[in-house]
Amino acid sequence: MKRRHLLASAAAGLALAFAGAAQAQMDKVKACFVYVGPIGDGGWTYQHHQGALDVQKAFGDKVEIAWQESVPEGADAERVMTQMALSGCNIIFATSFGYMDAVNAVAAKFPNVKFEHATGFKREHPNVSTYNARFYEGRAVQGTIAGRMTKTNKIGYIASYPIPEVIMGINSYFLHARKVNPDVELSVVWAFTWFDPAKEADAARALIDQGVDVIASHTDSTAPLAEAAKTGGKVIGFGQASDMAEYKPTPRVSSIIDNWGPYYVKRVGALLDGTYEQADAWEGIAGGEVLIGEITEAVPPEVKAEAEAMRDAIAAGTYHPFTGPINKQDGTPWLAEGEVAPDGDLLGMDFYIEGIKGEIPR
Amino acid sequence: MLRLERRPNPSRFWLYATPPVAVVLTMIAGGLLFAAMGKDPVAVIRTIFWEPLFGDFAFYLRGQLLVKAGPLILIAIGLAMGFRAGIWNIGAEGQYIMGAICGAAVGLAVYPTESRLIFPVMVLAGALGGWAWAMIPAILRTRFNTNEILVSLMLVYVAETILAKAATGFLRNPDGMGFPGSRNFSSYPAAANAELFAGSGLHWGGVTAVFVALAAHVLLRHHVLGYQIRLAGQAPRAARFHGVDPTRLVIFCMGLSGALAGLAGLFEVAGPAGQISIDFNSGYGFTAIIVAFLGRLNPLGIVLAGLLMALTYVGGEMASTNMGLPAAAIQVFQGMLLFFLLGVDVLTNYRIRPVKGAR
């Protein structure tokens, strides 16, 4: 007990020395980032790192950034974050869902260090904030393109883990594909990984073998696009998390770009000027966190116009991708005519909507 | 020109000199790598090998070394027994996962009962889970002569799939709002593998690792089974004439390494990891293969090797965070260690002789 007390007080003392009083202005902030994959993944982690670099650009000498790549979720994440807190990080961005318990465990020991957890929901301590982006808005745009572009009426989705974030992306993608093409069928492959190019490529191949000709992915690498590229233009896909522009104009016909820079700059800025508060942020296309990458010439102009109109309607707030009537997969009603999905339903989403075949793994 | 000449007997000097020489060579080659990346090689190597032990945060990091080394040592000792006998269990990662799942399942099944018996029963279940998973390649080998390397490796992927199923299905936290992952053992004291002394990083896994190392040492040195293991590895035909039953040996070695990997998994899931999650396994089962060889397949050597490996992980992370090194550079550095170890190892069985004249 004594040792733990010692550790906690030493840590708190250190943190205090670096952080000053909780809400005071700060002259210099050390912002640290924990990444689940390598920066070179070209997707999820790459985009977070771009956000980190934006912070450096925005504040120059007033900010020092540090990061750790490829941190496994679990005990290792807890150690990495403790090390970061001990070595003087004032704010730690933990950029994967699986860091949730580790973030809260470490935050308890370092009350003066701010923790920001991407895509999570647990804020057990006042120094833990969560942030996410409304990726499902981008999926609506992709679904529209997919429904229009498919020739086989079979579209595919490479899913990572059955968490609400992923399920809502699948639902949004399918919903909007069905809207423009009532014959479309969706196949979902669960990869159970965020980053594993070999597994992602296998998943893409499995979909292509089933006759799927439009593939969306919710994993972090460019491997699915690389597989699609081998089909000589028969199969198209989308950049995920990052623009993945090297696969333009086809197979990559558009993309969802995660744009974390504005949020990171805002949070670090708030810490610098003493206005930092615990938050639960969830911005989308309107807030600039979700960008739709260029729709290429491989998409006919009228489809492109339709997709862009959807993007603009979402940005303007005139259209919500989950607007009723929508039934659940088993036929029970979820949203009534004209009803818009409450955020709570989305954040806990554990069901497919009507028309999707197959089951969510449990 | 130089050529390699087989030694009549393995060199005792090189047997013990190889690991330190490999470490020094790794430092030199790694230093060159870091220098080529524009980092100060001395500072990086210092951060990796010195900081966790004696640096400013050693009070925290020393404990983390034990956390990291414990499962590596436990698994590596089991593997080393098999490796010595020429039985190649490459699937410890899968046995580690199955041990964790079986042990955790027992604990979660009786949640929230409080009883002193829960944790010991979980430990047994963990060992049993790993053992049973290792019995599959063992029995397939003894019955149908399949290759245990392939079967045990492939079963890792099966275990990973079962793990995903457990985290999203049958072991999922009912209060977790639909998110994957089991309950966290840190909030269930009767089933938690907590630190024995707060802040020390030492939990039952570490204690078991030391005990197992001593037991394995005695077994190899003083027990007939240890003699049979060594004999089977060095001279399989002679072993047969000496009445060593190869079937029994395969079953024993695979079972032992599976049970130890399962134990490591249970201690990890109930302790540092805290819960069954989809990505629960982080490669201990594979890294332990390196540790086993780094420790010369000798139980006491493995204890040192496990600690050294843990040092490169914890120190490597520090170097990576503090000095902006890519994680891949640290992985290359760790890979070099095995590379140089195997390279220098040639000198144990061979000596270098200059060749006079042209050919």
Interface residues (C-beta under 8 A of the other chain):
Chain A: M1 K2 R3 R4 L6 L7 A10 C32 P38 I39 G40 A66 W67 Q68 E69 S70 P72 E73 G74 A75 D76 E78 R79 V80 T82 Q83 M84 L86 S87 G98 D101 A105 F121 Y161 P162 I163 P164 W190 F192 T193 G348 M349 D350 P361 R362
Chain B: D56 F57 F59 Y60 L61 Q64 V67 E160 T161 A164 K165 T168 G169 R172 M177 G178 F179 P180 G181 N184 S186 F197 A198 G199 S200 E268 P272 A273 G274 Q275 S277 I278 D279 F280 S282 G283 V314 E317 M318 S320 T321 N322 G324 P326 A327 A328
